[in-house]
Amino acid sequence: MKKLIITGITVLVLILIVLQLSIQPTSTFLIPEGYTGEVKIIYEQEGYPALERKNNRIYLEIPSTGVLLTSSENKTGPVRFYYVNSEGDRTEIKDDLIHSLYTSKNPDGLQTLNFTVGTKSS
């Protein structure tokens, strides 16, 4: 009986580990405070740093130009958007300020993620 309980617990732990690993990471976009305009992330670029991944989140630190190049692959999943000030403090960006979120792939296979930050009129 004791062996059966230990086996059951082991199987349950393994199932939980597999489920945790299969959950899509949240892409967390860190955008300079006050930035408005187009944002473009260009993936799989040799010679550029990989995106930081921690606690099932992928961190995308958008530079003031609005264009981020990374050697990482694009991963789909939930997204969160934050403004970040010079001290590193984050303020969540409301959904109504994020527009036209889409991915594209050109004939050479270059994959990009694009969106606009700001009001629709800006």
Secondary structure, 3 states (H helix, E strand, C coil): CHHHHHHHHHHHHHHHHHHHHHCCCEEEEEEECCCCEEEEEECCCCCCCCCEEECCEEEEECCCCCEEECCCCCCCCCEEEEEECCCCCEEECCHHHEEEEEEEECCCCCEEEEEEECCCCC
